[in-house]
Every structure is written in structure tokens, then in C-alpha cells.
Amino acid sequence: MSILRLLLAASLAAGALAATIRLYLKDGGYQLVREYQVVEDRVRYYSVERSEWEEIPSSLVDLKRTEAEHAQRQDTLRMEAEALAAEEKIEREQRREADRVPPQAGVYLVAGAELRPIPQAESKVVTSKGRSLLKILTPLPVVTGKATVELEGEHSANIVLSDRPEFYIRLAEDERFGIIRLEVRKGARLVQKWTIIPVTKELIEEQQDIEVFRRQVGERLYLIWPVQPLEPGEYAVVEYTLSKGNVQVWDFAWRPASKPR
């Protein structure tokens, strides 16, 4: 409704502006008129100030300046109207785009005209002490030293058919997000490397970030895709809180000539 009100106000203002013309005189003054016409050696105009038709000798009127300014004003009004129409079209398209994404937080692969939900992967924190399941908003590890965040298995079951896949990510909270490359290890894929500093318990995370484009299409809803084509390999869309040991992972793989399972 606010957009419609703004458009209506702009339309009314534009209409008022268009209805008022400056009829310039050669002595430097002007008359505010609603319209005018040249009739032989006279200029007949409707005075805005006096609300009546009047005439003046055309030899006293600077028609060239009057017509040039009026044409420029009409061009400005036309461009403003086109800009408003284009902005409204973009907003309508963004609303339609946002409406097609499920309301649940998560990641959705754009597969042609369809959206395919990517299941969230189960991540594990691996230390010299063993493995533990990484849950959302997990507290900082209490053990100093090194740790890794890993996914079970060397290959993702979620195959994309393009080297520049597009994903919608709907966030539950305002967090960092992006696409990273996973390092394949024996029986696992590495998501992040953690270094926990003694005493301060500060956590430093390392991951292989992929440069991506981001376009917001709704509240906490973004479309993301790689800037450059991906090399064949294992990847993931991630959402994380910097230095908090909190990372959520939606894994996928790009394998040329492969088919989705």
C-alpha cells in the first residue's frame, strides 16, 4: 500500500507540474499558464493566476525559450514515470521470486523452473580426543589446540548440473553465509579447520571460500551463485557465526556428465 501511495503522490505531483507552463516574455518575465496557442500575431493563453483566457502580441513572447523548457519538462516527467514503472516491475518480480521459496529456513537449489531443497548435512567436530556432533549454536570448544569440522563420506549425494549453480538461502537469523570448497580426506570431507587459542579460548576458523554473487530478494532471503565456474569437486553452502564454532552445512558436488541421485 505504501508503494501505491507513493506512486499516486508522484503521479499527482507530475500532473500538477505538467499543467503549469511558464510562458516567457522577451522582457525577462513570464506568465504561469495552463495552456497556450499561437493565433496569427497573438498568443492566447489560460492564466493560472487569474483563471481566465488572455491574449498578448506574439512579438512580446519568447516562444523558443517557452517551447524548449516545456519540452525538457515533458521529457523529465516521462523519464520519471518510466523509472517509477521499472521500479514497481522489479518489486513485483522480487515478490513473486520470494514467494516461490518455501518459508522454512534452509538452502534450495535452482533446478530450471523448480527448486530442490538441499538437506542440511550432519557435521562433526574432530579433535585428538575423538569426534562429536556439531549442533547449531554449539559453545566454543573447551580444549585448546587444533580441531576440524568434517562431513562423513568422500562424496556428496547432492549433484548439481551446472558449474555455476544457483541457490536460495533463507536464514533463520542474520548470519554470515557463502559457498566453500570441501577438502576430500579418507572417508570424510573437511569443512573448516579450527585453531583454539590457549587461555583466551579464541577460535580461528579456516575454510576455502568461493567468491559468490549475492542478491537479496526478501527478508533474510538471498540468491547466491559462484562468480567463476566451479572446478569439479565437493562443495557446500554454509551459514556460520564468525569465531563462535557455529557452522551449518548444505553439501553438494559438481561432477561433469553426472546425474543427480
N, C-alpha and C positions, 0 to 999 in steps of 0.2 A: 504494500500500500504506500509506503514512503517513496518508493521509486516512482509510482504513478503520480503521486502528488508533486514530486519534483518535475516530472515531465510536463504535467499540466501547468505548473507555475512558469516553467521555461517557455511553454507554448504561448501562454497569455502575455508574458513579457515580450516575446518575439513579435506577437501580433500587434502589441501597442507600439513597439519600435517601428514596425513596418508601416503603421498607419500615420506616422508623423514624418513629414518630409520638410527639409529646410530648402525653401525657395530663395536662393541667394540673389541679392541685388548688386548692381555694379558699384554702388557707393560703399560696399563692405558690409551692409546689414543683411538681414534675411527675415522672411516671414515663415512661421510654422504653419504648414498646410497639410490637409489630409490627402488632397489630390490636386492636380492642375492639368491644364490643357492649353496649347497654343492655338489661338483662333485669329488667323490673319496677322495683324500687327499688335495683338493684345495677348496677354497671358491671363487666363481665367482660372481662379483657384478658390478652394474652400478653406477659409481661415479657421484654424483650430482655436485661436484666441477669441474670435467674435462669433464663431459658429454660423457663418453665412458665406455665400459666394461673393467674390470681389473680382475686380479686373485691374490690370496695370499694363501700361505700354511695354511691349516686349523689349524695346530698346533699353529699358531700365533693369532688365533681368539678366543675370549671368546664367544662362541656360546650360552652358558647357559644364560649369562647376556643379550646378544643381544635379544634372543628369549623371555626372561622374560619381558624385558622392552617393546618390541614390542607388546606382548600380553596384557600387562597392558594398553598401549596406545590405543589399539583397543577397550578394554573394556570401557575406559573412553569416547572414541568417540561414542561408541554405547549407553552408558547411557545418554550422552548429546543429541544425536539425539532423543532418546526416550522421554527425558524431554521436548525438543522443540515440538515434535509431541503432547505430552499430553497437553502442554500449549496452543497450537493452537486449539486443540479439545475443551478445556474448553472455550476459547474465542469465538469459533463458536457457542457453545451451549448457552453461555450467550447472544450473539447477537440474536439468534433465540428466546430465552426466552424474551428478552427485546422487540422484535418486536411484540410479541403476546399481549402485554399490550397496550391498547389504549393510544394515545398521550396526552389526556386530564388529567390534574391533578385530583387525586381522589383516591378512595380505591376500590379494586377489589378482591372479594372472589374467591379462587381457588376451583372450584367445579368439581373434576375429570379433564377431558381434557378441560373443559370450564372455562371461567372467568365470574363471575357475578358481575356487578357494584353494589356497596352499595351506596344508595343515601345519601347525606350529610344531617344530621339532623338539625332542627332549634332549636338553643339553646336560652335560656332566662336567663338574669341576674335577680335574685330575691333579693330585699332588703326590708327593712321595709317600704320603700316608694312605693313599688309595683314591677311590672315586666317590663322589657324592652328587646327587641330583641337584641341578641348579634351578631354583624356583624364582618366580617373579619377586622383585624387591628383597632378594636374599641379603642378609647383612654381610659386611666385609669379612673376609676370611680372617681368622684369628691367628693363623700360622703364617709367620713371615717366610719369605723366600719366593720360590717360583711355583706357578700353577698354570694350567691350561684349561680352556673351555673346549670341549670336544663333542662331536656327534658320533654315535655308533655307526659303523659301516663305512666303506670307502666310496660308495656311490649313492646319490640321491635317487629316489623313486619318482621325483617330480621333474620331468623333462620339458624344456622349452623348445619351441620350433624355430626360434629366431636368435641371432647373435646380438640383437638389441631388444630384448623382451621388455614389455611394459607391465608395471604392477601398480595397482591401487593399494595404498596402505592407510587404514583407518586407525588412528591412535586412540587409546583409552585415556591417555594423559599426554601432556606436552613433553615429548622426549626427543632425543636425537635419533635419527634413522638414516638408512642408506643401504647400499649393496656392497658386499665384501666378497673376496675370493677365499675359498677354503683350501687349506693345505692338506693334501691326502697323506695319511700315515697308515701304517699297517693296521687294518681293522677299524680305522677311525678317520674323521675329518676334523682338522683343527680350526676353531672359530677365532679364539683370542688367546694371546699369551698374557699372563698376569705376573707382575712383579709387586710383591708386598714389602714395603719398606719397614725395617725394624723400628720399634719404639712408636713412630707416628702412625703405623699401620696404613700409611698411604698406599693406594692401589694404582698402579700404572698399567694401562691396557694397551696392547698392540694388536692391530688387525690389518688385513690387506684391503684397504678401501678402494672401491671403484668410483671413478668420477661419474656423477649422475646429474641429469636434469631433474628438477623438482618443480611441479606446478600444483598449487593449491586449488582445489575445486570445491571445497566445503570446509566446515569446521572440523579441524583435525583430520582432514581427508586430503591425501596428496596422490598425484600420479607421478611415478618415478621411472626413469629408464636410463640406460648407460649412454654416456656421451660418445664413446667409441665402441665399435663392435667387440663383443666378448671373445676371448680365445676359448677353445674347447676346454671344459673343466668343471669343477664343482664350485658353486656359489651359494649365497644366501642373502635374503633381505633381513636386516637386523634393526631392532629397536633397542636402545640402551641408555642408561644413565651414566654419564662420564664419571669415572673413578669411584663408582658405587658397587661394582661387582654385580650389576644387573643387566643382563642381555637376553633378549628374546630372539629366536631364530626361526626363519622360514626358509628351508633349504631348497635348492633346485640345481639342475645341471644343464649345460649347453653341450650337446653332442651332435655334431653334424650328421645328417642322414638317420638320426634316431627318431623313434616314435614315442609319444607319451604313453606311460603304462596305465 
